[in-house]
Amino acid sequence: MTAPEQPLSRGVVTRYAIGSIGTGGFATLPGLVLVYYLTDTLGITALVAGLVVTAAKVWDVVIDPWIGERSDRALARTGTRRTWMTIGAIALPVGFLLTFAVPAGLVPAASAVWVFVAFLATATAFSLFQVPYIALPAELTGDYDARTRLLTWRVVVLTVAILLFGAGGPEIRAAFPGDERLGYLVMALVAGVVIGAGMLVATATAARGVAVPDAAPARSIRAGYAEGIAAMRRSAPFRALLTAFVLQGLATGAMLAGAQFVATWVLGNERLVTALFVALIAPAVVCAPAWERVARRVGKERGFLFAGVLFAVASASLVGMLWAPGPWVYGPVALAGAAYAGMQSLPMAMLPDVISHDARRHGDGRAGSFGGVWTAGETAGMALGATLFTIVLAVTGYVESVGAAVVAQPDAAIAGITVAFSLLPAALVLMSLVSLRRYPLRKGDIDADAVARAALR
């Protein structure tokens, strides 16, 4: 499909952005509370808890490129990506509720299996929506700056969603102090409904196509996966951008998994996780439009580089909690939040540029394949970030608990939590900037692509 020439309407920008209520909610809440739910409510060891979450995400890494290719085939056959997005939006709330509905009395091993199966189904439903959702910007507009505007407002909504779910989810859970399991269940019900509703609104931005029988014959999972890998192998800009984004996903995944542990064991009050999230996300909401202005002035890739450097410096400074935990931590967290807005909006605005550049060189119709590989990488980064955090917990001797049981953590475990929340993310983001330096596309390249595509119409 060729991008429409008319400017993006406010309604399209708004509806597309609302989809990030769902994507932000699902990316945030499980990453924040699921490992903690497994270790401190269900009594599952930290390493096994990390493996449960990671194993479900590995499935997404395998299936996302196939979903992307199938989305491309559906677009060619029916003229729309909407059907799979709608199925995912409807199915996700059910799976999310089941994830936190582990029956009382199950032994930890059985509880781990329950969560794994339910979360696997939930993650699959999310991919059915997310992969075509990621592909849409390349088809909604071909303009370099319009894509930045579209993705900037998506990230504004995304960061608000992260704040609402990251702060509100634990507060709903805490409203049931006498029954942790009920608190988690109510949290999952409320969050699941809101996530699904946001996704359904965003499906309206997908084209309403006309069926073209037999335009895209069915292909195997292997063929679909191969198409996604081929897209990654032939596009050097995509490889550079994806590598940077995945490494930053590892960093944010580790910090997200660690926030509840920092609040509980380093700052001494599990309710402070809400304050940590407010400190992180409030600046991100304010600063997302500022990163759009930075991108217009110096280019998306340089803005992305500046955001990464700021995040690395801010997160590294949090290692000071080893010696002096206290309210000062909210300052560096706020700086990290300001940087996080750029680390989200700018690479997502660069992805449609990569897709349109590839379309000029190799032909249209592969946006879903790019989106599938991108979503697989994002999923892997966030999941493995949580796994890295749980490995640090296991190595440093973290003591798990069941329900409201009170335990004491060794000093090594508390130090491990601090390092995994500060120096580890900083190192990963600095590594991502090495890959970003190899990203070759600039505004002139994308403008030339748009001119060339217009000439062929």
Secondary structure, 3 states (H helix, E strand, C coil): CCCCCCCCCHHHHHHHHHHHHHHHHHHHHHHHHHHHHHHHCECCCHHHHHHHHHHHHHHHHHHHHHHHHHHHHHHHHHCCCHHHHHHHHHHHHHHHHHHCCCCCCCCHHHHHHHHHHHHHHHHHHHHHHHHHHHHCHHHHCCCHHHHHHHHHHHHHHHHHHHHHHHHHHHHHHHCCCCCHHHHHHHHHHHHHHHHHHHHHHHHHHCCCCCCCCCCCCCCCHHHHHHHHHHHHHHCHHHHHHHHHHHHHHHHHHHHHHHHHHHHHHHCCCCCHHHHHHHHHHHHHHHHHHHHHHHHHHHCHHHHHHHHHHHHHHHHHHHHHHHCCCCHHHHHHHHHHHHHHHHHHHHHHHHHHHHHHHHHHHHCCCCHHHHHHHHHHHHHHHHHHHHHHHHHHHHHCCCCCCECCCCCCCCHHHHHHHHHHHCHHHHHHHHHHHHHHCCCCCCHHHHHHHHHHHHHHC
